[in-house]
Amino acid sequence: MPTEAKERAIDEIAQKLRDSRVAIFTNYRGLTVKDMAQLRGQLRPARVEYHVVKNTLTRFAAQRADIEADLSAVLEGPTAIGFGYDDPVQAAKALNDYAKTSRVFEIKAGLLERQLLSAAEVTSLATLPAKPQLQAQVLGTMTAPIQNLLSVLNGNARSLLNVLNARQRQLEGAA
């Protein structure tokens, strides 16, 4: 039977799993306290909370959060979770950037919208453009046909104007 402190920890982890858009599971073995503080500092701008968790309590929390993915392979060895509340790409990018610079830190897996992602998929997620950039690309794609139509319509008017100007110069030259 879990103690009252463990129950609170399970509830807290379950709530974080429910509230976060992405949860990225990492192996932090070998990181010093200074390294962990540096990592948390890098994650703060991306609005990512980073917590060391107990694997058993996390399993119970995942069940409470109604996560159906099998986390047993992920929850082996030392585990810490980065909870991303805003843009999942930014969270993955922040953790992936730290993993590139660290000799010992590694990404194990991730949960995106309650779907289990492998470490490779989390790395792939980190390579996507940021949300504002994707929005700009979509907007550009949506406005391109309208701009092309305006260009075609203006082309006919411009051609007519050029013909009229040429005729005017011709008449002025004859006079």
C-alpha positions as CSV (number, residue, x, y, z in Angstrom):
1,M,0.0,0.0,0.0
2,P,1.6,3.3,-1.0
3,T,2.2,5.9,1.7
4,E,0.6,9.3,1.8
5,A,3.7,10.9,0.4
6,K,3.9,8.4,-2.5
7,E,0.2,9.0,-3.3
8,R,0.8,12.7,-3.5
9,A,3.8,12.1,-5.8
10,I,1.7,9.8,-8.0
11,D,-1.0,12.4,-8.2
12,E,1.5,15.2,-9.0
13,I,3.1,13.1,-11.8
14,A,-0.3,12.1,-13.2
15,Q,-1.4,15.8,-13.2
16,K,1.8,16.8,-15.1
17,L,1.2,14.0,-17.6
18,R,-2.3,15.2,-18.2
19,D,-1.4,18.9,-18.4
20,S,1.7,18.6,-20.6
21,R,1.5,18.5,-24.4
22,V,4.7,16.4,-24.5
23,A,6.6,14.4,-21.9
24,I,10.1,13.4,-22.8
25,F,11.7,10.6,-20.9
26,T,15.5,10.9,-20.4
27,N,18.4,9.0,-18.8
28,Y,20.3,11.5,-16.6
29,R,22.8,9.0,-15.2
30,G,26.2,10.7,-15.0
31,L,25.0,14.3,-14.8
32,T,26.2,16.3,-11.8
33,V,24.0,18.7,-9.8
34,K,25.7,21.6,-11.7
35,D,24.8,19.9,-15.0
36,M,21.2,19.4,-13.9
37,A,20.9,23.1,-12.9
38,Q,22.4,24.1,-16.3
39,L,19.9,21.8,-18.1
40,R,16.9,23.2,-16.2
41,G,18.1,26.7,-17.0
42,Q,18.2,25.9,-20.7
43,L,14.7,24.3,-20.5
44,R,13.1,27.2,-18.7
45,P,12.7,29.5,-21.8
46,A,11.0,26.7,-23.6
47,R,8.6,26.3,-20.7
48,V,9.7,22.8,-19.9
49,E,9.8,21.4,-16.4
50,Y,12.4,18.7,-15.7
51,H,11.9,16.3,-12.9
52,V,13.6,13.2,-11.7
53,V,11.0,10.5,-11.1
54,K,10.7,7.1,-9.6
55,N,9.9,4.5,-12.2
56,T,7.3,2.7,-10.2
57,L,5.5,5.8,-9.2
58,T,5.5,7.0,-12.8
59,R,3.9,3.7,-13.9
60,F,1.1,4.2,-11.4
61,A,0.8,7.9,-12.5
62,A,0.5,6.9,-16.2
63,Q,-2.3,4.6,-15.3
64,R,-4.1,7.3,-13.3
65,A,-3.6,9.7,-16.2
66,D,-5.3,7.1,-18.5
67,I,-2.2,6.7,-20.7
68,E,-2.5,3.4,-22.5
69,A,1.0,3.3,-23.9
70,D,3.3,0.6,-22.4
71,L,6.0,2.5,-20.6
72,S,7.7,-0.5,-19.0
73,A,10.6,-0.5,-21.5
74,V,11.0,3.3,-21.0
75,L,10.9,3.3,-17.2
76,E,14.1,1.3,-16.7
77,G,17.2,2.8,-15.0
78,P,17.4,6.4,-13.9
79,T,14.6,8.4,-15.4
80,A,13.8,12.1,-15.5
81,I,10.9,13.6,-17.5
82,G,10.8,16.9,-19.3
83,F,7.2,18.1,-19.3
84,G,6.5,20.6,-22.2
85,Y,3.4,22.7,-21.8
86,D,3.5,24.9,-24.8
87,D,5.1,23.9,-28.1
88,P,6.1,20.3,-28.2
89,V,8.7,21.0,-30.9
90,Q,10.4,23.6,-28.7
91,A,10.5,21.1,-25.8
92,A,12.0,18.4,-27.9
93,K,14.5,20.8,-29.5
94,A,15.7,22.1,-26.1
95,L,16.3,18.5,-24.7
96,N,17.8,17.3,-28.0
97,D,20.2,20.3,-28.1
98,Y,21.4,19.4,-24.6
99,A,21.7,15.8,-25.5
100,K,24.0,16.8,-28.4
101,T,26.4,18.6,-26.1
102,S,26.4,16.1,-23.2
103,R,28.4,12.9,-23.2
104,V,26.1,11.1,-20.9
105,F,22.6,12.5,-21.3
106,E,20.2,10.6,-23.6
107,I,16.6,10.8,-24.6
108,K,14.8,7.5,-24.0
109,A,11.3,8.2,-25.5
110,G,8.5,10.6,-25.4
111,L,4.7,11.0,-25.1
112,L,3.0,13.3,-27.5
113,E,-0.7,13.7,-27.1
114,R,-0.7,10.3,-25.1
115,Q,1.1,8.5,-28.0
116,L,4.5,6.9,-27.3
117,L,7.4,8.1,-29.4
118,S,10.7,6.4,-29.7
119,A,14.0,8.4,-29.1
120,A,14.4,8.7,-32.9
121,E,10.9,10.1,-33.3
122,V,11.6,12.7,-30.5
123,T,14.8,13.7,-32.3
124,S,12.8,14.0,-35.5
125,L,10.2,16.2,-33.7
126,A,13.1,18.4,-32.6
127,T,14.1,19.0,-36.2
128,L,10.7,20.4,-37.2
129,P,10.4,24.2,-37.6
130,A,9.0,26.2,-34.7
131,K,5.2,26.8,-34.7
132,P,5.4,30.5,-35.8
133,Q,7.5,29.5,-38.8
134,L,5.1,26.7,-39.7
135,Q,2.2,29.2,-39.5
136,A,4.0,31.6,-41.8
137,Q,4.6,28.8,-44.3
138,V,1.0,27.8,-44.3
139,L,-0.1,31.5,-44.6
140,G,2.3,31.9,-47.5
141,T,0.9,28.8,-49.2
142,M,-2.6,30.1,-48.8
143,T,-1.9,33.6,-50.2
144,A,0.2,32.5,-53.2
145,P,-2.8,31.6,-55.5
146,I,-4.4,35.0,-54.7
147,Q,-1.2,36.8,-55.4
148,N,-0.8,34.9,-58.7
149,L,-4.4,35.8,-59.7
150,L,-3.8,39.5,-59.0
151,S,-0.6,39.4,-61.0
152,V,-2.4,37.9,-64.0
153,L,-5.3,40.3,-63.8
154,N,-2.9,43.3,-63.4
155,G,-0.9,41.9,-66.4
156,N,-3.8,42.5,-68.8
157,A,-4.4,46.0,-67.6
158,R,-0.7,46.8,-67.7
159,S,-0.5,45.5,-71.3
160,L,-3.5,47.6,-72.3
161,L,-1.9,50.7,-70.7
162,N,1.4,50.0,-72.5
163,V,-0.4,49.8,-75.9
164,L,-2.3,53.1,-75.1
165,N,1.0,54.8,-74.1
166,A,2.7,53.6,-77.3
167,R,-0.2,54.9,-79.4
168,Q,-0.1,58.2,-77.6
169,R,3.7,58.5,-78.3
170,Q,3.0,57.5,-81.9
171,L,0.3,60.2,-82.3
172,E,2.5,62.8,-80.6
173,G,5.4,62.0,-82.9
174,A,3.2,62.3,-86.0
175,A,2.0,65.7,-84.9
